[in-house]
Amino acid sequence: RNEEIEPIAWGTEREKAFRTFKAALLSTPALGLPDYSKPFKLYCDEAKEVAKGVLVQTLGPHERPVAYFSSTLDPVTKGTPFCIRAIAAAAEMVEKTRTIVLGHPLTVCLLNMQLE
């Protein structure tokens, strides 16, 4: 592509927002320890050939992240329709959660679909 990419104007407002976001991700409550008395929920997404997942559990009225996962899809899956890529991404994310979930109840949520 020969089109020029316009650089992002990175001012003080964006710098402050970035630092706040970074601090929130690195702070203690960003990730919780698994509570095996509660069920798990896995939110999955696939975009630009990358599978992403967030494993959460309910803590009071909120959902608290327990782990984040991501991986690129394999070459065969990359060439399939969106619905197949979404299911493949979810399957890959479920596999990554196995060492945390340890067979406990897990609900998988993909965009507008929900699998139990």
C-alpha positions, 0 to 999 in steps of 0.5 A: 500500500502506498497510502501515507499513514497519518501519525497520531497526535500524542498530547498530554491528554492522551499521555495521561489516559495511557498512563492511567490505563497502564497503572490500572492494568498493573495494579493489584486488583487488575487480576484476581485469584481463582475462587473454586467455589464460583463458576468461571466465565470466558469472554472470547473474540477473534479479530485480525486472525488473533484469538483473545480471551478474558477469564472472569469470575463474579465478585460482588456485583462485578466480574473480576478478571482472573486471566487474559489470553491471546494467540494467533490462529493457525493457517488453516483456520485463518482461511475459514468463515468468521463463524468458524474462526470464532468457534476455533478461537473459543476452543483455543481459549478454553484449552488455555484456561484448563490449568486454571479452571481445572474442570470447574463450571465454565461458561463461554461467551462469544460476541452474540453467542453463548455456549455452556 
